[in-house]
Amino acid sequence: MKTVYTCFGTDVIHDGHLNILKHAAEYGRVIVGCLSDREMIRCTKFPTTTESERMELYRSLPGVSEVVMQNNMLYNDVIEALHPDYIIHGDNWKEGAESAVRAHVEKLVSAYGGQIIDVPYTYSESVSKVDRRLREKLSMPEYRRKRLRQLLEMVPVVKTMEAHSGLTGLIVEKTVVEAENGRLDQFDAMWVSSLCDSTDKGKPDIELVDMTSRLRTIDDIMEVTTKPIILDGDTGGLTEHFVYNVRTLERMGVSAVIIEDKTGLKKNSLFGTEVVQTQDSIENFSAKIAAGKKAQLSDDFMIIARIESLILERGMEDALTRAFAFTAAGADGIMIHSRKKDPAEIFEFCDRFREKDKKTPIVVVPTSFNQVTEEELASHGVNIVIYANQLMRAAFPVMRQTAEDILRAHRAKEVDSRLMPFKDIIRLIDEL
């Protein structure tokens, strides 16, 4: 009897999956692969059930002879082990980023005479309803809040992109690319930056935009996305205020807040020593961290301490002393920042911190030293990489140039070639 293989990466079965199984049964014995958590988050959606629960769900489906774990999105492991006669999949993988996976699979199976069967994708209200329900479940606070900690256990580096609106949140949420090795890749989390939030409102980055306004931005992003959110909390403000903000963020489903060890009127770190900036004392900032940890109600939420010693040219020893003090106070992670284009001091900090602390997550923002790859950073013990303002900086010059060109031409024709059709933007939104 011939072997038919299909892979599922879903927590809920709908008519589309049952249709795949119906077609599969016509060709032979049906084996279903359960895509592992680590691979699901690289190409589809974050799982809300465990691998064992998904495998049990697939075993209960009609016509399924066997369920196996698939640990590679490119099917390498299962094809090598099973040599299925047929690989069956919805025809939606013939387009977009997933087409690279299909091409790879076709090459593997054709080598021994196997065949791919593309089943027309099932479009129905019941399928759409299940998809919406899954998205809504992923966006619920109790699922979203814990996702950052889960990612830290699953991936070598949590790739985090800034979002400052619902639309930029959708871009971060839905951008999937084919990586060099043929695998699919996407961002893991979102960074809500005070710099970008302030800039989007046309205001300076001096903590002028209050927390109530910041929370509205977070809410706009959360309403249309599912990925975990890390908030730029500036200095955290007064300790008495910080504890309340921790509870609010935790309740909303934010995964982490990063606060910096500065005090007084906040100035952007990009200015370094060019402007007067006051670093908080170790004792005072440690007390703020401890108060925030005491205030939170779940184990999911993270408070990450951002150290400005290298920015303010206080030296490596000061940065390390603060890092160990802040972790002792309860910080769930350490963010180390630098304005230098050479990453040497970042690497030194990470290496020396890792000599004594193997577990506490390290966060970096490679804005100045942007030639460094995620793989290089991971080799020095970095866990979270934040691309903190690239979407904002990319949009601004294009918008300004477009405005200038329309003014010069007294019409819009000259800028039309560089404009995205609005129907494509609407389509991005309508996919919700």
Sequence and secondary structure as in RCSB ss.txt:
>XXXX:A:sequence
MKTVYTCFGTDVIHDGHLNILKHAAEYGRVIVGCLSDREMIRCTKFPTTTESERMELYRSLPGVSEVVMQNNMLY
NDVIEALHPDYIIHGDNWKEGAESAVRAHVEKLVSAYGGQIIDVPYTYSESVSKVDRRLREKLSMPEYRRKRLRQ
LLEMVPVVKTMEAHSGLTGLIVEKTVVEAENGRLDQFDAMWVSSLCDSTDKGKPDIELVDMTSRLRTIDDIMEVT
TKPIILDGDTGGLTEHFVYNVRTLERMGVSAVIIEDKTGLKKNSLFGTEVVQTQDSIENFSAKIAAGKKAQLSDD
FMIIARIESLILERGMEDALTRAFAFTAAGADGIMIHSRKKDPAEIFEFCDRFREKDKKTPIVVVPTSFNQVTEE
ELASHGVNIVIYANQLMRAAFPVMRQTAEDILRAHRAKEVDSRLMPFKDIIRLIDEL
>XXXX:A:secstr
  EEEEEE  SS  HHHHHHHHHHHTTSEEEEEEE HHHHHHHS   SS HHHHHHHHHTSTTEEEEEEE  TT 
HHHHHHH  SEEEEEGGGGSSTTHHHHHHHHHHHHTTT EEEEE     HHHHHHHHHHHHHHHSHHHHTTHHHH
HHHH SSEEEEE  SHHHHHHHHH EEE TTS EEE  EEEE HHHHHHHTT  TTT S HHHHHHHHHHHHHH 
 S EEEE TT   HHHHHHHHHHHHHHT  EEEEESEESS   GGGGGGS  EE  HHHHHHHHHHHHHH  SSS
 EEEEEE TTTTT  HHHHHHHHHHHHHTT SEEEE    SSTHHHHHHHHHHHHH SSS EEE  SSSTT  HH
HHHHTT  EEEE SHHHHHHHHHHHHHHHHHHHHTSSGGGGGGS  HHHHHHHHHT 
